[in-house]
Amino acid sequence: MTDAWRLVMKFQIERTRQLYEEAWPGVKMLEREGQLAIEAVAVFYQGILDAIEANDYDVFNERASLSAWEKVLRIPSMWWKVKAQ
């Protein structure tokens, strides 16, 4: 792990989050069931990005993942985002 690697990972994570945000208007054009499915994937993958950050960007020695419970805890916010649109 080097500082250069951490900077690259930080940049890519920020870019990925921006792309998720920019994609939302297109996702809202889908039927509600499709919106919920896409939002679920986005929320879970963003949770993995959070885990990468928590692991100090070390994707070589520690797997970044969400437990089943962490996924369950994210469901209300994603449901609300789809419902509130």
C-alpha positions in Angstrom: 0.0 0.0 0.0 1.3 3.4 -1.0 0.1 6.9 -0.7 -0.1 7.0 -4.5 -2.4 4.0 -4.5 -4.6 5.6 -1.9 -4.9 8.7 -3.9 -5.9 6.8 -7.0 -8.5 4.8 -5.1 -9.9 7.9 -3.4 -10.2 9.6 -6.9 -11.9 6.6 -8.4 -14.4 6.2 -5.5 -15.3 9.9 -5.7 -15.8 9.6 -9.4 -17.9 6.5 -9.0 -20.2 8.2 -6.4 -20.6 11.1 -8.8 -21.6 8.8 -11.6 -24.2 7.1 -9.4 -25.6 10.5 -8.7 -25.6 11.6 -12.4 -27.3 8.3 -13.3 -30.3 8.8 -11.0 -32.4 11.0 -13.4 -32.2 8.1 -16.0 -33.1 5.5 -13.4 -36.2 7.6 -12.5 -37.5 7.0 -16.1 -37.8 3.2 -15.3 -40.9 1.7 -13.8 -40.8 1.7 -10.0 -39.8 -1.9 -9.7 -36.8 -1.3 -12.0 -35.9 1.8 -10.0 -35.9 -0.1 -6.8 -33.7 -2.9 -8.2 -31.2 -0.4 -9.6 -31.2 1.7 -6.4 -30.6 -1.5 -4.4 -27.5 -2.4 -6.4 -26.2 1.2 -6.3 -26.7 1.4 -2.5 -25.0 -1.9 -1.9 -22.1 -1.1 -4.2 -21.7 2.3 -2.5 -21.6 0.4 0.8 -18.7 -1.5 -0.6 -17.0 1.8 -1.5 -17.5 2.8 2.1 -15.8 -0.4 3.2 -12.9 0.2 0.9 -12.4 3.6 2.5 -12.7 2.0 6.0 -10.0 -0.5 5.0 -7.7 2.4 4.1 -8.1 1.6 0.4 -6.4 -1.7 0.8 -8.2 -3.9 -1.7 -5.4 -6.4 -1.8 -5.3 -7.8 1.8 -8.9 -7.2 2.9 -12.1 -8.0 1.1 -14.5 -5.0 1.1 -18.1 -6.3 1.4 -21.4 -5.8 3.2 -22.8 -8.3 5.6 -26.5 -9.4 5.2 -27.3 -7.2 8.2 -25.6 -4.1 6.6 -27.7 -4.7 3.5 -30.9 -4.9 5.5 -30.1 -1.7 7.3 -29.8 0.1 3.9 -33.2 -1.0 2.6 -35.4 1.7 4.2 -33.3 4.6 2.7 -33.3 3.1 -0.8 -37.1 2.4 -0.6 -37.7 5.9 0.6 -35.6 7.4 -2.2 -37.6 5.5 -4.9 -40.9 6.3 -3.2 -40.2 10.0 -2.6 -39.4 10.8 -6.3 
